[in-house]
């Protein structure tokens, strides 16, 4: 989480998944990263940022899914409600 915050790429980081539910054995974590509405998709991404955005690598290392959404979009509205 610290590495994600240090990139300053995201306006919010949402943690969700079964571990947030009142179930006996939670088994998944979902991480939703919200990019600013004016995110520059054409800029070069630093290696420390890129490594945090590779879904397969994050799943292998930490065991959770990562989803990217852009602030102000319909997808983001569904996350925030």
C-alpha positions in Angstrom: 0.0 0.0 0.0 2.8 2.4 0.8 4.3 1.8 -2.7 1.0 2.6 -4.3 0.6 5.8 -2.4 4.2 6.9 -3.1 3.6 6.8 -6.8 0.9 9.5 -6.4 -0.8 8.1 -9.5 -4.1 7.4 -7.8 -6.8 9.6 -6.3 -8.1 6.7 -4.2 -7.3 3.1 -3.3 -10.3 0.9 -2.5 -9.9 -2.4 -0.7 -12.6 -4.9 -1.1 -13.1 -8.7 -1.3 -14.4 -11.5 0.9 -12.1 -10.5 3.7 -14.4 -7.5 4.1 -17.4 -9.7 4.7 -18.5 -11.5 7.8 -17.6 -15.0 6.6 -15.7 -17.6 8.5 -12.8 -18.0 6.0 -12.3 -15.0 3.7 -10.2 -15.9 0.7 -9.7 -13.0 -1.6 -8.8 -9.3 -1.7 -9.7 -6.9 -4.5 -7.8 -3.7 -4.9 -9.4 -1.0 -6.9 -7.1 1.8 -8.0 -8.8 5.0 -9.0 -6.8 7.2 -11.5 -7.5 10.9 -11.8 -9.9 11.9 -14.6 -7.0 13.8 -16.4 -4.6 10.8 -16.2 -2.1 11.0 -19.0 -2.3 7.6 -20.7 0.6 8.5 -23.1 3.2 9.4 -20.5 6.1 7.1 -19.8 5.5 5.0 -16.7 8.4 4.6 -14.3 9.5 1.0 -13.5 8.3 1.3 -9.9 4.8 2.4 -11.2 4.7 -0.3 -13.9 5.4 -3.2 -11.5 2.4 -2.2 -9.5 0.0 -2.3 -12.5 0.7 -5.8 -13.7 -2.3 -7.8 -12.6 -0.6 -11.2 -13.0 2.5 -10.2 -11.0 0.4 -8.8 -8.2 -1.7 -11.9 -8.0 1.4 -14.1 -7.9 3.1 -12.0 -5.3 0.3 -11.0 -3.0 -2.8 -13.1 -4.0 -5.1 -10.3 -4.8 -6.8 -8.9 -7.9 -6.2 -5.3 -9.1 -8.7 -3.2 -11.1 -8.1 0.2 -12.6 -10.9 2.8 -13.0 -10.8 6.4 -13.9 -12.4 9.0 -11.6 -15.6 10.4 -12.9 -16.5 7.4 -15.1 -19.5 5.2 -14.8 -17.2 2.4 -13.5 -15.9 4.6 -10.8 -19.4 5.6 -9.8 -20.2 1.9 -9.2 -17.1 1.6 -7.0 -17.9 4.6 -4.9 -21.5 3.5 -4.1 
